[in-house]
Amino acid sequence: MTSSLFSQMARWRVGVDAGGTFTDICIFDESDGRVAVWKVASTPDDPSRGIVDGVEEALRRASPNGGAPPAESVSYFGHGTTVATNALIQHRGVKTGLVTTAGFRDLLEIGRQKRPDLYDFFADKPTTLVPRDLRIEVPERVRHTGAIETPLDEAAVRAAAQKLRAAGVAAVAIAFLYSFVRPEHEQRAKRILQEEMPEAFICTSHEIAPEFREFERLSTAVVNAYLGPVMKRYIERLGARLVDLGVRTAPHMTQSNGGVIGFTTAAAMPVRTILSGPSTGVVGAQAVGTAAGFSDLITFDMGGTSTDVSLLKDGAARLASEATVHGYPIKAPMLDIHTVGAGGGSIAYVDAGGLLKVGPRSAGADPGPVCYARGNTEPTVTDANVVLQTLNPTHLLGGRMAVRQDLARDAIGRLAKQLRLPMMQTAQGIVSVVTANMARAIRVISVQRGHDPRDYTLVASGGAGPLHAARLARELDIARILVPRSPGILCAMGLLLTDLRADFATTRLLPLAAESVSEIEAAFAALDARAAAWFAQENIPADRRRLARTVDMRYAGQNYELAVPLPDGPITARTLDLLADGFAAAHQRMYGFLAEEEPVQLVTFRVEATGLVVKATLAQEQMGGADASGAIRARRDVWIAEEERSLPCPIYDRDLLKPGNRLRGPAIVEQMDATTLVLPGMEAYVDTYLHLILETA
């Protein structure tokens, strides 16, 4: 969009999603509802540099005078990041210590005594984040009732702190047994550690995950400590750069649950930002799907290094209270997103058995695919698409990034010789393999959970999503694809469509019976008080505060719980009946049966606090005619696998397509942030929101 869309005194809401390959910026003008997008290369050595440079460039382009002062124009700054995720994946956290209850030193390694893969006897367990010599036990014991069996040995805590300080530890997690019932011992231990180690990052398990299951709570606290200084440095650096730029509004960061929190909270609880980047992509997909009239969605976000998929039933994404992220159990609310190492930068190679494999290793932003001409010689998915000419063979980003098709052809050619296949079939093979990898990911969140993907609309986003969506849809027999107006920056757009949000929880094992009413009331009263304190901390007005309550429930003796919504209002016998009905419905849906004779337990009580904010709006345009020929700007030969040959295809300019326009495949639709492939046998049309809808003709 051009700068003329913006007034000089605009109040801009800025959303920034920093990925492994590109940094995406979305700007919403509160004065007239217009939206502008921008995309720049990420700077892995210092992500904050790419973010601030990109924001400054985007603001300059959006301003009619060539650079309105950000201090006068930015009213909101939201940010999604992969810093915590990448630090965990690459094991680039800090040297971390652990202080725990006597007898529980080795719990971090023992875990649940499960292999990562049941049938793989040689599967490697994830690296233990705290070595054994830095895991220190101290005498203390709280019973499950809250009674103190062994008082905290404060001298032992002080000695542990001194030992960890001498070892050069930069962060310490404190995790005592049953601290979620009675946190005083952890609170006192934290104060002692802060006295002895004032420079270290200290966190306690009852602050990070105040729930039962000691291993998962311990793992979550350790991951939080391991990432704490990394995230703190990043946030401080980014915050300082934003101030230097002139941004004065308090910045916010996306959580794994799809909401946003302040930078201060994110620095204290980095474990809540593990899925910071992809979560807002789900929020954005939810918004565009609702606008287009589709409520059952499968989101498909393919970037440069990975692909994130999620399923939305009736317009709502499933929220998990616990997940395993890259091998580490984490008890924190997060959207149910499944990630695979399949992106545009995923490297193709021949394995020891002579088979073609793609990913999860990626060329990332630096050096990037071979066609970027930055020194990489290993072919990637992007190189395959450049050779097939589904991607523009000369440039990307609307002409701002030149690409070298000759280098891509050389790299694919070397791989073709290894496989003893023609070059074009090799390039198509790379695309087919990565498509199969992504199809498996979608089956995990759909078929394996009782959902038929044929009943859903595929929402394609990310820089590479629209390019691969048609082939993926055919692989899964999905009949409809929704490509948003700006698919490459949907995560950044999602930052402008989400609210402030925090989740609070407490575990109390209670029977679903009348005698539990008073304890249920007490549990929610305590959670409501914590939510009220958070509302006050974030300066959220009373009329913009919302609370939602749920209870994790199970049959007595079960290992897993199901979340059941709890209606507003006082807790009464009627409330218990509604919980019973909700649990029965959830159990039947998940497991296909009921055990009506078994007693039901209430396990964990949760409150979701939401602070409503001004959001970007999706503008509509008047429907026009079906003729899209005016948007054709070129033609080129594109390899079509179904035909096993190259066919001349029209190249449409997405910016010139109007509501009502229709086009048939094979065709290519290009725009600054993404490229859409329309296969033969498909028809695409533009709706009033400028979404591109692809359907089987």
C-alpha positions in Angstrom: 0.0 0.0 0.0 1.2 3.5 -0.7 2.0 6.2 1.9 -1.0 8.3 0.7 -3.2 6.1 2.7 -1.9 7.6 5.9 -2.5 10.9 7.5 0.4 12.9 8.9 -1.0 12.7 12.5 -2.0 9.1 12.3 -2.0 6.9 15.4 -0.4 3.7 14.3 -0.6 0.2 15.9 2.5 -1.7 14.9 2.8 -5.5 14.9 6.2 -7.2 14.2 6.8 -10.9 13.7 10.5 -11.7 13.7 11.1 -15.1 12.0 14.2 -17.1 11.2 14.4 -15.8 7.7 12.2 -12.6 7.4 10.9 -10.0 9.8 7.3 -8.9 9.0 5.8 -5.6 9.9 2.1 -4.7 9.9 0.9 -1.1 10.6 -2.7 -0.3 11.3 -3.9 3.4 11.1 -6.4 4.0 13.9 -7.6 7.2 12.2 -9.0 5.6 9.1 -8.6 1.8 9.5 -6.1 1.3 6.7 -3.4 -1.3 6.9 0.2 -1.3 5.5 2.6 -4.2 5.4 6.4 -4.5 5.0 8.9 -7.3 5.0 12.7 -7.2 5.6 15.4 -9.9 6.0 16.0 -11.0 9.6 19.3 -10.4 11.3 20.1 -13.6 13.3 23.2 -12.1 14.9 21.0 -9.5 16.6 17.2 -9.8 15.8 16.5 -6.5 17.5 18.5 -4.7 14.8 16.4 -6.1 11.9 13.2 -5.3 13.8 13.9 -1.7 14.5 15.4 -1.1 11.0 12.3 -2.7 9.5 9.9 -0.7 11.7 11.7 2.6 10.9 11.6 1.8 7.1 7.9 0.8 7.3 7.0 3.9 9.2 8.9 6.1 6.8 7.1 4.6 3.8 3.7 4.8 5.5 4.1 8.5 6.4 3.2 11.1 3.7 6.0 13.4 4.7 8.6 10.6 4.5 9.1 10.1 8.2 6.6 11.1 10.9 8.1 11.0 14.4 7.3 7.6 15.9 6.8 9.1 19.4 3.8 11.0 18.0 2.5 8.2 15.8 2.9 4.8 17.5 0.1 4.0 20.0 0.8 0.3 20.3 3.8 -2.0 19.6 3.3 -5.7 19.6 6.0 -8.3 18.9 6.1 -12.0 18.2 9.5 -13.7 18.4 11.3 -17.0 18.1 14.2 -16.0 20.4 13.1 -18.3 23.2 12.2 -21.1 20.8 15.6 -21.0 19.0 17.6 -20.7 22.2 15.8 -23.9 23.4 16.2 -25.8 20.1 19.9 -24.8 19.7 20.6 -25.2 23.4 21.9 -21.6 23.6 20.5 -20.9 27.0 22.7 -20.0 30.0 24.5 -22.1 32.6 21.6 -23.0 35.0 21.4 -24.4 38.5 18.6 -26.1 40.4 17.7 -26.1 44.0 15.2 -28.8 44.9 13.7 -30.9 47.7 16.0 -33.5 49.2 15.6 -36.8 47.3 14.5 -35.2 44.1 17.8 -34.2 42.5 17.6 -36.7 39.7 13.9 -36.1 38.8 14.9 -33.9 35.9 16.5 -36.9 34.2 14.2 -39.7 35.4 11.1 -37.8 34.3 8.2 -40.2 33.5 10.6 -43.0 32.5 9.3 -42.9 28.9 11.3 -43.2 25.7 10.7 -40.3 23.3 9.5 -42.9 20.8 8.0 -46.1 22.2 9.3 -48.4 19.5 12.7 -46.8 19.0 15.1 -48.3 21.5 17.9 -46.0 20.4 16.0 -42.7 20.4 18.0 -39.9 22.1 16.4 -38.1 25.0 16.7 -34.3 25.0 19.8 -32.8 26.6 19.3 -32.3 30.3 19.4 -28.5 30.8 21.0 -28.7 34.3 24.0 -31.0 34.8 23.9 -33.2 37.9 26.6 -31.3 39.8 24.5 -28.1 39.6 21.3 -29.8 40.9 21.4 -29.3 44.7 19.1 -30.8 47.3 18.1 -29.0 50.5 16.1 -30.4 53.4 12.5 -29.3 53.3 9.2 -31.1 52.9 5.6 -29.9 52.5 2.8 -32.6 52.5 0.1 -32.7 49.9 -2.3 -31.3 52.6 -0.1 -28.2 53.0 1.3 -29.4 56.4 5.0 -28.7 56.9 6.7 -32.0 57.6 10.3 -30.7 57.4 11.0 -27.0 57.8 13.2 -25.3 55.2 16.9 -25.5 56.1 17.9 -22.0 55.3 21.6 -22.6 55.9 21.5 -25.3 53.3 19.9 -22.9 50.8 22.6 -20.3 51.5 25.3 -22.9 51.0 23.7 -24.0 47.7 23.6 -20.4 46.5 27.3 -20.0 47.3 28.2 -23.2 45.5 26.2 -22.2 42.4 27.7 -18.7 42.4 31.2 -20.1 42.5 30.3 -22.4 39.6 29.4 -19.4 37.5 25.7 -20.1 37.2 23.7 -17.3 35.6 20.2 -18.6 36.4 18.6 -20.8 39.1 15.3 -22.6 39.2 13.8 -23.4 42.6 11.3 -26.4 42.6 10.1 -27.9 45.9 7.6 -30.7 46.3 4.0 -29.5 46.8 5.0 -25.8 46.5 1.9 -25.2 44.5 -0.1 -26.0 47.7 2.1 -24.0 50.1 4.7 -21.7 48.5 6.4 -20.3 51.6 9.5 -22.4 51.3 10.1 -21.5 47.7 9.5 -17.8 48.5 12.1 -17.9 51.3 14.6 -19.8 49.2 14.3 -17.2 46.4 15.0 -14.3 48.8 18.1 -16.1 50.1 19.4 -16.8 46.6 18.8 -13.2 45.5 20.8 -12.0 48.5 23.7 -14.4 47.6 23.4 -14.1 43.8 22.1 -10.6 43.0 23.1 -10.8 39.4 21.5 -14.2 38.7 18.1 -14.9 37.2 16.0 -16.6 39.9 12.6 -18.2 39.4 10.3 -20.5 41.4 8.1 -23.3 40.2 5.0 -22.0 42.1 5.3 -18.7 40.2 5.8 -20.3 36.8 3.5 -23.3 37.0 1.5 -23.5 40.2 0.0 -27.0 39.4 0.5 -30.6 40.3 2.7 -33.2 38.6 6.1 -32.5 40.0 8.2 -33.4 36.9 6.3 -31.2 34.5 6.4 -28.3 37.0 10.1 -28.8 37.6 10.8 -29.0 33.8 8.9 -25.8 33.2 10.7 -23.9 35.9 14.1 -25.1 34.6 13.3 -24.1 31.0 12.2 -20.7 32.3 15.4 -20.2 34.1 17.5 -21.5 31.2 15.9 -19.0 28.9 15.6 -16.1 31.4 18.8 -14.2 30.9 18.6 -14.8 27.1 15.2 -13.2 26.8 16.0 -10.5 29.3 19.0 -9.4 27.3 17.0 -9.5 24.1 14.1 -7.5 25.6 16.4 -4.9 27.1 18.3 -4.5 23.8 15.1 -4.2 21.7 13.5 -1.9 24.3 16.5 0.4 24.1 16.5 0.4 20.3 12.8 1.3 20.3 13.4 4.2 22.7 16.2 5.4 20.5 13.9 5.2 17.5 11.4 7.4 19.3 8.7 4.8 20.3 7.3 5.8 23.7 4.4 3.4 24.1 5.0 0.3 26.3 5.8 -2.6 24.0 4.1 -6.0 24.3 5.1 -9.5 23.3 3.0 -12.5 22.2 2.4 -15.4 24.4 2.0 -19.1 23.4 -1.7 -18.8 24.2 -2.3 -16.2 21.4 -2.6 -13.2 23.8 0.0 -10.5 24.5 1.8 -9.5 27.7 4.1 -6.6 28.6 7.9 -6.9 28.1 8.5 -7.0 31.8 6.3 -10.0 32.3 7.8 -11.7 29.2 11.3 -11.2 30.6 10.3 -12.8 33.9 8.4 -15.7 32.3 10.1 -16.4 28.9 8.7 -20.0 29.0 5.3 -18.4 28.1 6.7 -17.1 24.8 7.9 -20.5 23.4 5.3 -20.3 20.7 5.3 -16.5 20.5 5.7 -16.3 16.8 3.2 -18.9 15.4 0.5 -18.2 18.0 -0.5 -14.9 16.4 -0.7 -16.6 13.0 -3.5 -18.7 14.4 -5.2 -15.5 15.7 -4.8 -13.9 12.3 -6.2 -17.0 10.5 -9.2 -17.0 12.9 -10.0 -13.4 12.0 -9.7 -13.8 8.3 -11.6 -17.1 8.3 -14.4 -15.6 10.3 -14.6 -12.6 7.9 -14.7 -14.9 4.9 -17.5 -17.0 6.5 -15.5 -20.2 7.2 -15.4 -21.4 10.8 -13.8 -24.8 10.5 -10.1 -24.1 9.6 -6.8 -25.7 9.3 -4.1 -23.1 9.5 -0.9 -23.7 7.5 1.9 -21.3 8.1 5.0 -22.1 6.1 8.0 -19.8 6.6 11.7 -20.1 5.9 12.6 -22.6 8.5 9.5 -24.4 9.7 5.8 -25.0 9.2 3.2 -24.5 11.9 -0.2 -26.0 11.7 -3.3 -25.8 13.9 -7.0 -26.8 13.7 -9.9 -24.4 14.6 -13.3 -26.0 15.1 -16.2 -23.6 15.1 -13.8 -20.7 14.9 -11.9 -21.6 18.1 -8.4 -23.0 18.5 -7.8 -25.7 21.0 -5.9 -24.4 24.1 -3.6 -26.9 25.8 -2.5 -26.4 29.4 0.6 -28.6 28.8 2.8 -29.6 25.9 6.1 -31.1 25.0 8.2 -28.5 23.1 11.3 -30.0 21.5 11.4 -32.7 24.0 10.8 -30.6 27.1 7.5 -30.8 29.0 6.1 -27.4 29.7 3.1 -26.6 31.8 1.9 -23.3 30.3 -1.2 -22.4 28.4 -0.5 -22.5 24.7 -2.4 -22.9 21.5 -2.4 -26.4 20.1 0.2 -25.8 17.3 2.2 -28.6 15.7 5.5 -27.6 14.2 7.7 -29.5 11.7 11.1 -28.5 10.2 9.7 -27.8 6.7 10.2 -24.4 5.3 11.5 -22.6 2.2 15.0 -22.8 3.5 14.8 -26.6 4.3 17.8 -28.3 2.8 17.4 -31.3 0.4 19.9 -34.1 0.5 20.4 -37.8 -0.3 20.5 -40.0 2.8 22.7 -43.1 3.3 20.1 -45.3 1.7 20.0 -43.2 -1.4 16.6 -41.6 -0.7 15.8 -37.9 -1.1 15.1 -36.2 2.2 14.2 -32.6 2.9 14.8 -30.8 6.3 14.7 -30.3 9.2 18.1 -28.6 8.7 17.6 -25.2 7.2 19.7 -22.6 5.4 17.8 -19.9 7.4 18.3 -16.2 6.7 22.1 -16.4 6.5 23.3 -17.7 4.2 19.8 -18.6 3.0 18.9 -20.6 -0.1 21.5 -21.0 -2.9 19.6 -18.6 -5.2 20.2 -15.8 -2.6 23.9 -15.9 -3.7 25.2 -15.7 -0.1 27.5 -18.6 -0.1 25.2 -21.6 0.4 25.7 -24.5 -2.0 23.1 -27.0 -0.6 19.8 -26.9 -2.5 16.6 -25.9 -0.6 12.9 -25.9 -1.2 13.1 -22.3 -2.4 15.7 -23.2 -4.9 13.5 -26.0 -6.2 10.6 -23.6 -6.7 12.9 -21.1 -8.5 14.0 -23.9 -10.9 10.4 -25.0 -11.4 9.6 -21.3 -11.9 6.6 -21.4 -9.5 8.7 -18.7 -7.8 9.9 -15.7 -9.7 13.2 -16.7 -11.2 14.7 -13.2 -11.0 13.5 -11.5 -7.9 11.4 -11.7 -4.7 9.9 -9.1 -2.3 8.4 -7.1 -5.2 11.8 -6.7 -6.8 13.8 -5.7 -3.7 15.6 -9.0 -3.5 17.4 -10.4 -6.5 17.6 -14.2 -7.0 20.0 -16.3 -9.1 18.2 -19.1 -10.9 21.5 -20.2 -12.4 23.0 -21.0 -9.0 19.8 -22.8 -8.0 19.9 -24.9 -11.2 23.5 -25.8 -10.5 22.7 -27.0 -6.9 19.6 -28.9 -8.0 21.7 -30.4 -10.9 24.3 -31.8 -8.5 21.5 -33.4 -6.4 19.9 -34.8 -9.6 23.2 -36.5 -10.5 23.2 -38.2 -7.1 19.7 -39.4 -7.7 20.2 -40.2 -11.3 17.1 -38.2 -12.2 16.4 -35.3 -14.6 16.8 -31.8 -13.0 13.1 -30.8 -13.2 11.9 -34.2 -11.7 14.4 -33.7 -8.9 13.2 -30.2 -8.2 9.6 -31.5 -8.2 10.7 -34.3 -6.0 11.9 -31.9 -3.4 8.5 -30.1 -3.4 6.7 -33.5 -3.2 8.8 -34.6 -0.2 8.3 -31.4 1.8 4.5 -31.6 0.9 4.4 -35.1 2.4 6.1 -33.9 5.5 3.6 -31.1 6.0 0.7 -33.4 5.3 1.8 -35.7 8.1 1.9 -32.7 10.4 -1.7 -31.8 9.5 -2.8 -35.4 10.0 -1.4 -35.2 13.6 -3.8 -32.3 14.5 -6.8 -33.6 12.5 -7.1 -37.3 11.7 -5.3 -38.5 14.8 -7.8 -36.4 16.9 -10.9 -37.5 15.1 -11.2 -34.6 12.6 -11.6 -35.2 8.8 -9.4 -32.6 7.0 -11.8 -32.7 4.1 -14.4 -30.9 6.3 -12.0 -27.9 6.8 -10.8 -24.9 4.8 -7.0 -24.6 4.6 -5.8 -21.1 5.5 -2.4 -20.6 3.8 0.0 -18.1 5.3 3.7 -17.4 5.7 6.0 -16.5 2.9 5.9 -20.0 1.5 2.4 -21.2 2.5 0.4 -20.0 -0.5 3.0 -21.5 -2.9 2.6 -25.0 -1.5 -1.1 -24.9 -0.3 -2.6 -26.2 -3.5 -0.4 -29.3 -3.6 -0.9 -29.8 0.1 -4.7 -29.5 -0.3 -4.6 -32.1 -3.0 -2.5 -34.5 -0.9 -5.2 -34.2 1.9 -8.2 -34.0 -0.4 -9.1 -30.6 1.0 -11.5 -28.8 -1.4 -11.0 -25.1 -0.4 -8.0 -22.9 0.3 -8.1 -19.4 1.8 -5.2 -17.1 1.0 -5.4 -13.9 3.1 -4.8 -10.5 1.5 -1.3 -10.4 3.0 -0.4 -14.0 3.8 3.3 -13.5 4.3 2.7 -11.2 7.3 -0.3 -12.8 8.9 1.5 -13.4 12.2 2.3 -9.7 12.3 -1.3 -8.9 11.5 -2.4 -11.2 14.2 -0.6 -9.0 16.7 -3.0 -6.3 15.9 -6.0 -8.6 16.2 -5.4 -10.0 19.7 -6.0 -8.8 23.2 -3.9 -8.6 26.3 -4.2 -12.0 28.1 -2.9 -13.8 31.2 -3.8 -17.3 32.6 -3.9 -18.2 36.2 -4.2 -21.7 37.7 -4.2 -23.7 40.9 -4.5 -27.4 41.6 -6.9 -28.8 44.2 -8.0 -32.4 44.0 -11.7 -32.4 44.9 -14.6 -34.7 44.2 -17.4 -33.5 42.0 -19.8 -33.3 45.0 -21.8 -30.8 47.0 -19.2 -30.8 49.8 -16.7 -29.3 47.4 -18.7 -26.1 46.7 -17.0 -23.9 49.3 -13.5 -25.1 48.2 -14.3 -24.4 44.6 -15.4 -20.9 45.5 -12.2 -20.3 47.5 -10.0 -21.5 44.6 -11.7 -19.2 42.1 -11.7 -16.3 44.6 -7.9 -16.6 44.9 -7.5 -16.8 41.1 -9.8 -13.8 40.6 -7.6 -11.8 43.0 -4.5 -12.6 41.0 -6.3 -11.7 37.8 -7.4 -8.4 39.4 -3.8 -7.6 40.3 -2.7 -8.3 36.7 -5.4 -6.0 35.3 -4.2 -3.3 37.6 -0.5 -3.9 36.6 -1.4 -3.6 32.9 -3.6 -0.5 33.5 -6.7 -2.2 31.9 -9.9 -0.2 32.5 -12.7 -2.0 34.3 -15.0 -2.0 31.3 -12.4 -3.8 29.2 -11.8 -6.6 31.6 -13.0 -10.1 30.9 -12.7 -13.4 32.9 -13.3 -16.9 31.7 -13.2 -19.9 34.1 -12.5 -23.6 33.3 -11.9 -26.7 35.4 -9.6 -29.6 34.5 -11.6 -32.8 35.3 -11.0 -36.5 35.1 -12.4 -39.8 36.3 -10.6 -40.8 39.6 -7.5 -42.8 38.6 -7.1 -41.3 35.2 -3.7 -39.8 34.2 -5.0 -37.0 32.1 -7.7 -34.3 32.5 -10.1 -32.6 30.2 -10.8 -28.9 30.4 -14.5 -28.0 31.0 -15.9 -24.4 30.9 -17.4 -23.1 34.1 -20.3 -20.7 33.7 -20.2 -17.3 35.3 -21.9 -16.6 38.6 -22.0 -18.2 42.0 -21.0 -21.8 42.6 -24.2 -23.9 43.3 -25.5 -27.4 42.9 -26.6 -26.4 39.4 -23.0 -25.5 38.6 -21.9 -29.0 39.6 -24.5 -30.4 37.2 -23.3 -28.3 34.4 -19.7 -29.4 35.1 -20.8 -33.0 35.1 -22.6 -32.6 31.7 -19.6 -30.7 30.2 -17.2 -33.4 31.3 -19.3 -36.2 30.0 -19.5 -34.5 26.6 -15.8 -33.8 26.5 -14.9 -37.4 27.5 -17.3 -38.8 24.9 -15.8 -36.6 22.2 -12.2 -37.4 23.1 -12.3 -41.1 24.0 -15.6 -42.3 22.6 -17.1 -43.7 25.8 -18.3 -42.8 29.3 -17.7 -44.6 32.6 -20.8 -43.3 34.4 -20.2 -45.5 37.5 -16.8 -43.9 38.1 -16.4 -40.9 40.5 -15.3 -37.6 38.8 -12.6 -35.4 40.2 -12.0 -31.7 39.9 -8.2 -31.2 39.5 -7.0 -27.8 38.3 -9.0 -24.6 38.4 -8.1 -21.9 35.8 -9.0 -18.3 35.1 -8.3 -16.7 31.7 -8.0 -12.9 32.1 -8.4 -10.8 29.0 -7.9 -7.1 28.6 -9.7 -5.9 25.4 -7.7 -3.5 23.2 -8.5 -1.5 20.0 -7.9 -3.9 17.1 -7.2 -3.6 13.5 -10.3 -4.1 11.3 -10.5 -5.9 8.0 -12.0 -3.5 5.4 -14.4 -4.6 2.7 -14.5 -3.4 -0.9 -17.4 -3.4 -3.4 -17.8 -6.6 -5.4 -17.0 -6.2 -9.1 -16.8 -8.2 -12.3 -15.3 -11.7 -12.8 -12.8 -10.7 -15.5 -9.3 -10.8 -14.0 -7.3 -10.3 -17.2 -6.5 -6.7 -16.2 -4.3 -8.1 -13.4 -2.1 -10.2 -15.7 1.3 -8.6 -15.9 3.4 -11.4 -17.5 3.6 -15.0 -18.6 6.2 -17.6 -18.0 6.7 -21.3 -18.3 6.0 -23.2 -15.0 6.7 -26.9 -14.4 3.4 -28.6 -13.7 3.9 -32.1 -12.1 0.6 -33.4 -13.2 1.6 -32.8 -16.9 5.3 -33.6 -16.3 6.2 -30.6 -18.4 6.3 -26.8 -18.3 3.2 -24.9 -19.3 2.8 -21.2 -20.1 1.1 -19.6 -17.1 -0.3 -16.1 -16.6 1.3 -14.2 -13.8 -1.3 -12.1 -11.9 -0.4 -9.1 -9.8 -2.2 -9.5 -6.5 -2.5 -5.8 -6.0 -4.5 -5.5 -9.2 -7.0 -8.2 -8.4 -10.4 -6.8 -7.5 -13.4 -8.3 -5.5 -15.3 -10.6 -7.8 -12.4 -11.4 -10.1 -12.0 -15.1 -11.1 -9.1 -17.0 -12.6 -8.4 -20.6 -13.5 -5.3 -22.7 -13.0 -2.6 -23.1 -14.0 -1.8 -19.6 -12.8 0.6 -17.8 -10.5 -0.4 -14.8 -8.3 2.5 -12.7 -7.1 2.7 -10.1 -4.4 5.4 -8.5 -2.3 5.1 -11.0 0.6 4.1 -14.3 -1.0 3.4 -16.2 -4.2 0.3 -18.3 -4.8 0.2 -21.3 -7.1 -3.2 -22.2 -8.6 -3.0 -25.7 -10.1 -4.8 -27.0 -13.1 -8.4 -28.0 -12.2 -8.6 -25.2 -9.6 -10.5 -21.9 -9.8 -9.7 -18.9 -7.6 -11.9 -15.9 -6.8 -11.4 -12.7 -4.8 -13.9 -11.9 -2.1 -14.9 -8.5 -0.7 -12.0 -8.6 1.9 -9.6 -9.2 -1.0 -9.0 -12.8 0.2 -8.1 -15.2 -2.6 -10.3 -18.4 -2.4 -9.1 -21.4 -4.3 -11.5 -24.3 -5.0 -11.5 -27.4 -7.0 -13.2 -26.6 -10.3 
